[in-house]
Amino acid sequence: MCKICSVQDFGAKGDGIQDDSSAFQAALDSGVYEIVIPQGYYRIGHTLHIHSNTKIHASMNARIVLDGTIPKKRGDFLLTNSDFCNGNINITIQGGIWDGNNTGAGNQKPHIFDKNGYSGTVLNFFNVQNMTLTDLIVANSVTYNIRMANIQNFKIENIGFLSDCFGKNQDGVHLNGKVKNGVIRNIRALSKGQTNDDLIAINADDSMERVENFGMVRGSIENLLIENLFAEDCHTIIRLLSVTAPIRNITIRNVYGGYRCYAINADAARYCATPLFDEQDFPDGAGHIENVKIENMCCFNTNVDNQNPAIGMETLCSSFEISNFRLIQKGNAPKPTYALCAKYIKNQIVIADQTKHPILSKQDICCVPDFQNLKIIKTNNHE
C-alpha cells in the first residue's frame, strides 16, 4: 500500500472555486499514512474527519478554507478527528493555513444556547492519544481556533493565530477537561487584536450548555508544559478556569504579551454570561489550582479603559507560583494599579517578594501593586 499521496491525486483542485472536501475526505479515508496538501486555495464545504495513524503535511502556501455558503450546524468544523466514541491515536497535522472564514454567511455564530448551533471551532479534537499539531496557522475563527478535550500525550508547537475581524470567544488554544501529558510551545498571535479572547485557555470547568462547548467535557487538566507565548494585543493571555475539577502540575514559561482585560484570569467564570456556580454553595471559595508555576512573564495593558489588575485570582490554590514577573507600561494605556488582586478565597497566603498577605476569610481582599516573585499557598492554621 502506498504510504504517501496528495489530495490532488483524489481530484482536489485548490483553485478556490471547486468544493474540494470530497477529494480531501477520500484521501483521508484511503488508508494512506501521509496526506500531502500542495500549495493552493482549497474550499472545504463539509467537515474533514482525520483517522488514526494519519499525518497531514500541508504546504505553508496551502490555505484550507471553510466554505461560507453552506449553513453550519452542531458538529461542524473545518477538521476534527473521526471517532469520538472509541477514540483515535497517532494523528499529526503539519503546515498549512486552516481558515475558519468567520465572515462567511453560513459560518455565523448562533445564539449561545441553540442546541443545534455551530460551535465556531476551526480545529477540533476529542478523545485522541498521541497527537501533534505543528508549523501551522489557524485563521479567521468564529470562536475557538483549536479546541481539545479528553486528550493525552500531545504536542502543539509553532502555531500562529490571525484574523481579519474580531469575534467573541476567539480563544487560541482552548483546553477543556480530561487533558493531560502535553507540550504547548511557540504560540503567537500574528495579527493585532488577536486572540480576541484567551490566547491559552485552561478550562477544567466550563459551561457545557453553551454552543462553543458542545461535545466537550469537564475534568482535570494536568501535566503540561506551556512555553514561548507572544501576543501584541490579545484579550487575555492565560485563563485558568477551575470550580471543582483540578488544574495541576502545569508549568508556563517565557510569556510576553499585551492584553486588554487580564494577563492571567482565574475568576472561576464569576462574571461570564453563564456563571458555573452559586457563591453560597462554596463558602470557602471555589476551584483547585495545584502546583502551577509561571516563569519569566512580561506583560502590559493595552486598553486605556481597563481597570482590572493584571492577575485576577479568585480560585483556591494549594500551590501557585510566579517567578520573574514584570508588569510594564507601554504605549498610551496605563500600567495597572495592581499586579494582583486575590479575593473570594479563604485560608490562603499570598507571598509577594517575601511579604506575606494572609487571606483568612472569604471577605478579605489582597491587592499587590507590583512584585517579581509570588506564591499563593493554602493554610489551615491562620499563619
Number of C-alpha atoms within 10 A of each C-alpha: 7 9 10 15 17 20 24 17 13 16 16 23 19 22 12 16 10 15 20 26 24 18 19 25 17 16 25 23 13 14 17 17 20 20 23 21 25 21 15 19 19 27 23 25 20 19 20 22 17 24 21 21 16 22 23 22 22 25 18 17 14 19 25 28 24 30 26 19 11 13 14 24 19 16 16 20 22 25 21 22 21 18 17 14 8 8 17 23 19 16 21 21 20 21 22 24 23 25 27 30 24 25 15 15 14 17 25 21 21 17 12 16 13 15 14 14 21 26 27 30 26 28 23 22 23 24 21 25 19 18 24 19 20 21 19 22 23 25 24 25 34 29 28 32 29 21 23 23 25 23 25 19 18 22 19 21 21 17 23 21 28 24 24 15 14 18 21 13 20 27 30 30 23 22 25 27 25 21 28 22 18 22 17 23 20 18 24 24 25 20 18 15 22 29 35 27 27 28 31 23 22 25 29 27 26 24 19 17 15 17 22 24 18 18 16 23 21 23 21 22 28 24 18 22 17 22 20 18 23 22 25 20 24 29 26 26 30 22 25 25 26 30 25 18 21 22 30 22 19 23 19 21 20 17 23 20 22 26 30 24 25 26 31 21 23 23 23 27 23 14 9 10 10 14 13 18 14 10 13 8 9 14 13 16 22 24 25 21 26 20 17 21 19 21 17 18 21 17 25 25 31 24 18 13 11 17 16 18 24 28 23 23 22 24 25 28 29 18 18 21 20 21 17 15 19 17 20 15 15 13 11 10 15 17 22 21 15 19 22 24 18 23 22 22 24 25 21 26 22 23 18 20 13 11 11 14 17 21 23 19 17 16 10 15 18 16 18 19 14 19 20 15 18 23 19 23 19 20 16 9 8 12 13
